[in-house]
Amino acid sequence: MNEFAPSPDPQVGEDAEAGTVRVVSCALEFDVIEPTEVVLQLVASVTAGRVLAERLDVTTDGVPTGTTIELPGPHGTRVHVLQSSSGLLAINYRSEIEARPYRSVGKLDPVMDYGHLVYL
């Protein structure tokens, strides 16, 4: 993935319009008790907006894991697959995205299509 390079004065807020820079990040830790394949779906989709900077770091016991493979998913999603050995698996993600205009989905219907909720 691209190295993270912060942009000057990102704007954040629910009322943001097109061109606003949003920062998306997460930090996850798992105690892996035996070697396993891990599938992640946590990075920004290609439909979120233009990615200005992005970084995904994956380590086990502080040591970078081997190859992480990115696979395209439906509706612009991106899935990462990696092999983890046992130990403390740490996943850190941060990106800056030039947001697209906000679109309200209106009132949610309990019987709404599951796929819509997954990719909201």
N, C-alpha and C positions, 0 to 999 in steps of 0.2 A: 504494500500500500504506500501511498505518498507520505512523505514526512509532514508533520504538522507544522505549519507556519502561520502564527496568528495574524489576523488582519486588524487594521487600526479601528478602534471604537465600534465593535459590532453592536447592532441594535437588537434588542430582544423584546418581545411582547406579543400578546394575543392579537393586538390590532395592527400588527405588522403588515406591510404591503409588499408587493414584488420588489426585489432588490434588497430587502432586509436580510441581514446575516443572522442566522440562528446557529447556536452552538449546541451540539448534541453529544452527550457523553454517558458512559457507564463504566463501572468497575465491579467485576464479579470474581468471587473466589469459591472454589470447590475442593473438597478433600477427596481425591480420587484414590480408591483403595486397591484397584487393579487396573492394568493397562486397558484403555478403551478408546473407541472412536467417539468423538464429540462433534455434534452438528450445531452450529450457531446461526441464528437469524436475528442479528441485532444491529447491523450497520444500516445506514440510510439507504432507502431504495432509490433507484435512478429517477423516480417520479417526484421525489421530495424537492428537487431543485438542483441547481448547479453546485457540485461539491468544489469548494475552494481549497480545502485542506482536510486531510483525513489520516488517521493513524489507528492501527489495530495491533496491539501487543499481546502475545500469549506466551506465558512462561509456566514451567513446572518447577517448583522449589527454586524460583529465581533464575532458572536457566531457560533461554528461549526454546520453545518446542521446535520440532522439525517443520516440514513444509505444511503450510495451511493453504488449502485449495479453495478458491472462490468459484461457486457455481451460480449461474443466473437462474432465478426462479420466476414464477408467474407474476405478471403485473409489475415488472421492474424490481422485484425483490432480489436480494443477494444473499446466498447461503454460504457459510464457510465450514469446511470439514477438516478436522485435524485428528491426529493420533496423540493421545496423552498417555504418558507413563504414570505410575502411581506417585502420589505426592500432592502438594498444594498447587492446584491449577489456578492461575490468575489471568484474567482477561480484562484488558483495558482498551476502551475505544473512545475516540474524540474526533469530532469533525466540525467544520464550519460549512454551512450550506447557505447559498443565496436562495432565499425562499421564493416559492411561487405564490401567487395571490391566494388568500385563504378562501376556501369553499366550504360552506356549511352543508352538512348532510341532513339538516332538519331534525325533526323529532325521530328518535330511534323506535322501531317497531320490534317487539319481542320475537316475532316470527320472521324477522328479516333474514335474508340469505346469509349463512355463516361466512361465506367467502368475502362478503362486503366487510364484515367485522374484522376479519383477519388482516385485511389490507387497508384499513382505515387510516 
